[in-house]
Amino acid sequence: MSDPAPEKILQHPRFLLMIKRFSFLLLAFFLLFTQLVWGEEPFAFVVVGDAGCGCKEQIAVAQRMIEWHKEKPYHYVLMTGDNIYGEDFFRKSFSVRKRGGDPGLFASRFDSVYGRLLGKGVKFLASLGNHDVETKDGRYEIKDKKRFNILGDKGYYVTKPESQKEDLITFFALNSTRFMKEEDDEQVQWLSRELAASQSKWKIVFFHHPIYTPPGKHEPEALFLKAIENILVAGGVKITFAGHNHFYARIKPQKGITHFVSGGGGRYLKTPEKSTITEVTAKAYHFLYVEIYPDRIDFWAIPPTGPPLDQGTIRQ
């Protein structure tokens, strides 16, 4: 009696069942191995700044954010200010021009650009920039909790993500525009209290005006730096995100804190100059993708197309 043909063996129900069971066992082993080696899934979020122009560059960055979310889902988007720019002066010089922060621009400069992410449950957390406060001192963005989630009536707030499995991370949004007018002792005291009270392993602080930045447009805000730097250090902060300058920069650690300038969300770019305090700079549209683990933060600066501009790890 001849042996059955190989193709018949491969098609036999028992053989197929055996292969299926082996595949499940292999997958289970792989998941167990990765859990033991790398630990639990990270908490992921994105940072984007100076984006709200409703221009093709903002759309290009947002499209890459959407594509990235398919491969590496994230929960939140931190906005480092200038979320809603006003209408161009030269195009509207003979009619009423809407200024930055005008609710009449929310649909075209936010909804139409980020609607697909909102539909996937991604939550945006905004800080106010100098253009956002052109209309009613940012009042309309502060009131709009569905879009911008600015929880404090004065534009600064603290929030702890609900989706984290432990006390891993707390976000602190500052209103740096208040320091462009005068010192804000109330906000400084609030920040000191909230940082001291937080037991999170990572305390992420974000705002608009950078306290460290390479030359290229706006200078670092000296009054803001003097007001908050020692508080950030005492509070155990390891990382901050700012915007305002329309480029990407990662600053060498200053007093143990790594500062990022992420202002390439869509508005026209500026050229960062070389500086002794900078680790990496790039004149490029981008967003930052960040993964939080108990012992480290991994980050990537992602342009609309091509490989990352920068990537690295920050440890506790």
C-alpha positions in Angstrom: 0.0 0.0 0.0 1.5 3.4 -1.0 2.0 6.3 1.3 -0.5 9.2 1.0 0.6 12.0 -1.2 2.3 15.0 0.7 -0.3 17.4 -0.5 -3.1 15.3 1.0 -1.3 15.2 4.3 -1.0 19.0 4.3 -4.8 19.3 3.6 -5.9 16.7 6.2 -8.1 18.2 8.9 -6.1 16.7 11.8 -2.9 18.2 10.3 -4.5 21.6 9.9 -5.8 21.5 13.5 -2.3 20.6 14.8 -0.8 23.5 12.9 -3.4 25.9 14.3 -2.8 24.7 17.9 1.0 25.1 17.4 0.5 28.6 16.1 -1.6 29.6 19.2 1.1 28.1 21.5 3.8 30.0 19.6 1.9 33.3 19.9 1.3 32.7 23.6 5.0 32.0 24.1 5.9 35.2 22.2 3.5 37.3 24.3 4.8 35.9 27.5 8.4 36.4 26.4 7.8 40.1 25.5 5.9 40.7 28.8 8.9 39.3 30.8 11.5 41.2 28.8 9.8 44.5 28.1 7.1 44.7 30.7 3.6 46.1 30.2 2.5 48.3 27.3 3.7 51.9 27.5 1.5 54.9 27.9 1.8 56.8 24.7 1.1 60.4 23.6 1.9 62.9 20.9 3.1 66.6 21.2 2.4 69.1 18.5 2.8 72.9 18.5 2.2 76.1 16.5 -0.2 74.1 14.2 -3.5 75.9 13.9 -3.1 77.6 10.5 -5.5 75.5 8.5 -2.8 75.2 5.9 -1.5 72.3 3.9 1.5 71.9 6.2 -0.7 71.4 9.2 -2.8 68.9 7.3 0.4 67.0 6.2 1.6 66.7 9.8 -1.9 65.7 11.0 -2.1 63.0 8.3 1.2 61.5 9.5 -0.2 61.6 13.1 -3.2 59.6 11.8 -1.1 57.1 10.0 1.2 56.7 13.1 -1.8 56.1 15.3 -2.7 53.0 13.2 0.7 51.4 13.9 1.4 52.9 17.4 -1.9 54.0 19.1 -1.6 56.9 21.5 -4.1 58.3 24.0 -3.4 62.0 24.1 -2.1 65.0 22.1 -0.4 67.8 24.0 -0.6 71.1 22.2 2.2 73.5 22.9 0.2 76.6 22.0 -0.9 78.7 19.0 -3.6 76.2 18.4 -5.8 78.6 16.4 -4.0 81.3 14.3 -6.0 84.2 13.0 -6.8 84.8 9.4 -4.0 86.2 7.2 -3.9 90.0 7.3 -3.2 90.6 3.7 -6.0 88.3 2.5 -8.5 89.9 4.9 -7.3 93.5 4.9 -10.6 94.8 3.3 -12.9 92.8 5.5 -13.3 91.8 9.1 -10.4 89.6 10.0 -10.8 86.9 12.6 -8.0 86.9 15.1 -6.3 84.0 16.8 -8.5 82.1 19.2 -11.7 83.1 17.4 -14.3 80.3 17.7 -15.3 81.0 14.1 -12.0 79.3 13.1 -12.3 76.2 15.2 -13.9 74.1 12.6 -11.4 74.9 9.8 -8.3 74.9 11.9 -9.1 72.0 14.3 -12.1 69.9 13.5 -11.4 69.3 9.8 -7.7 68.6 10.5 -7.9 66.4 13.7 -11.5 65.0 13.3 -10.3 61.5 12.5 -8.2 61.3 15.7 -11.1 62.7 17.8 -13.2 59.9 16.3 -10.8 57.3 17.5 -11.0 58.7 21.1 -7.8 60.6 21.1 -8.0 63.5 23.6 -6.3 66.8 23.0 -4.8 68.8 25.9 -4.0 72.4 24.9 -1.8 75.1 26.4 -2.3 78.7 25.3 0.0 80.6 22.9 0.3 84.3 22.2 -1.9 83.9 19.1 -4.6 82.0 21.0 -5.1 85.0 23.4 -5.7 87.5 20.6 -9.4 87.0 21.1 -10.8 87.5 24.6 -7.5 86.5 26.2 -8.1 82.9 25.1 -11.5 82.7 26.7 -13.1 80.7 23.9 -10.5 78.0 23.8 -10.6 77.7 27.6 -14.4 77.3 27.6 -14.3 74.7 24.8 -13.7 71.5 26.8 -14.6 69.1 24.0 -11.8 70.3 21.7 -9.0 71.7 23.9 -9.7 70.4 27.4 -8.1 73.4 29.2 -9.4 72.6 32.7 -8.3 75.8 34.5 -10.2 79.0 34.1 -6.9 80.9 33.8 -5.4 78.6 31.2 -3.2 76.5 33.5 -4.2 73.1 34.9 -3.2 69.6 35.9 -4.7 66.4 34.7 -4.0 62.7 35.3 -4.9 60.4 32.4 -7.6 57.9 33.3 -6.3 55.1 31.1 -3.0 54.6 32.9 -2.7 51.4 35.0 -0.8 53.0 37.9 0.3 56.5 39.0 2.7 56.7 36.1 2.1 60.1 34.7 0.6 63.5 35.4 0.4 66.4 32.9 0.9 70.0 34.0 -0.2 72.7 31.4 1.1 76.2 32.1 -0.1 79.5 30.7 3.1 81.2 29.7 1.3 84.1 28.1 0.5 85.5 31.5 4.3 86.0 32.1 4.5 88.1 28.9 2.6 90.8 30.7 4.0 90.5 34.3 5.0 88.0 36.9 2.3 85.6 37.9 2.8 84.6 41.5 -0.5 82.9 41.7 0.4 80.5 38.9 3.9 79.9 40.3 2.6 79.0 43.7 0.0 76.7 42.2 2.7 74.9 40.2 4.8 74.5 43.3 1.9 73.0 45.3 0.7 70.7 42.5 4.2 69.3 41.7 4.8 68.7 45.4 1.5 66.9 45.9 1.9 64.6 42.8 3.2 61.1 43.4 3.4 60.2 39.7 6.6 58.7 38.5 6.7 61.1 35.6 5.5 64.7 35.7 5.2 66.2 32.2 5.1 70.0 32.0 4.2 71.8 28.8 3.6 75.4 27.7 4.1 77.8 24.8 7.1 80.1 25.4 10.4 78.2 25.7 12.6 78.8 28.7 15.5 77.2 26.8 15.8 77.4 23.0 18.5 77.8 20.3 18.6 81.2 18.4 16.6 81.4 15.3 13.6 83.6 16.1 12.2 84.1 19.7 14.7 84.3 22.6 14.2 82.2 25.7 11.8 83.8 28.1 14.1 84.9 31.0 11.3 86.0 33.4 9.4 82.7 32.9 12.7 80.7 33.4 13.5 82.6 36.6 10.0 82.0 37.9 9.6 78.2 37.3 13.0 76.5 36.9 13.8 75.9 40.5 10.2 74.7 41.1 10.5 72.2 38.2 13.8 70.9 39.7 12.4 70.6 43.2 9.3 68.9 41.8 11.2 66.1 40.2 10.4 67.2 36.6 12.6 65.5 34.0 11.1 66.7 30.7 9.2 69.8 29.4 7.7 70.6 26.0 7.4 74.1 24.5 6.6 75.7 21.2 6.6 79.3 19.9 9.8 78.8 17.8 8.8 77.1 14.5 11.3 74.4 14.4 12.5 71.3 16.4 15.1 71.4 19.1 16.2 69.1 21.9 18.2 70.9 24.6 21.0 69.2 26.5 19.8 68.5 30.1 19.7 71.7 32.2 19.7 71.0 35.9 18.6 67.5 35.1 15.7 68.5 32.9 15.5 67.8 29.1 13.6 70.6 27.3 12.0 70.2 23.9 11.0 72.9 21.5 8.2 71.5 19.2 6.8 74.3 17.1 6.7 72.6 13.7 3.0 71.7 13.6 2.1 73.6 10.5 2.9 77.3 10.6 5.8 78.6 8.4 9.2 77.4 9.6 12.2 79.3 11.0 15.8 78.2 11.0 17.4 77.2 14.3 21.0 78.3 14.7 23.8 76.2 16.3 24.0 76.6 20.1 26.1 75.1 22.9 23.0 74.0 24.7 21.3 72.1 21.9 21.6 68.4 21.3 19.6 68.2 18.1 17.9 70.9 15.9 15.9 70.7 12.7 14.1 73.2 10.4 11.2 70.8 9.8 7.5 70.2 10.3 7.0 67.5 12.8 5.2 66.0 15.8 6.7 64.2 18.8 5.7 60.7 19.7 6.4 59.7 23.3 6.2 56.4 25.1 6.2 56.4 28.9 7.6 53.4 30.9 8.1 53.3 34.7 11.9 53.7 34.3 12.3 55.6 31.0 10.7 57.8 28.3 11.3 56.9 24.7 10.7 59.6 22.1 10.7 60.2 18.3 10.4 63.4 16.3 8.3 62.5 13.3 8.2 64.6 10.1 5.3 64.4 7.5 7.4 62.0 5.4 10.6 60.0 5.9 12.5 58.8 8.9 12.5 60.4 12.4 14.4 63.7 12.8 15.5 62.6 16.3 14.9 59.8 18.8 16.2 58.8 22.1 15.6 57.8 25.7 15.3 59.8 29.0 15.7 57.8 32.2 14.6 58.5 35.7 
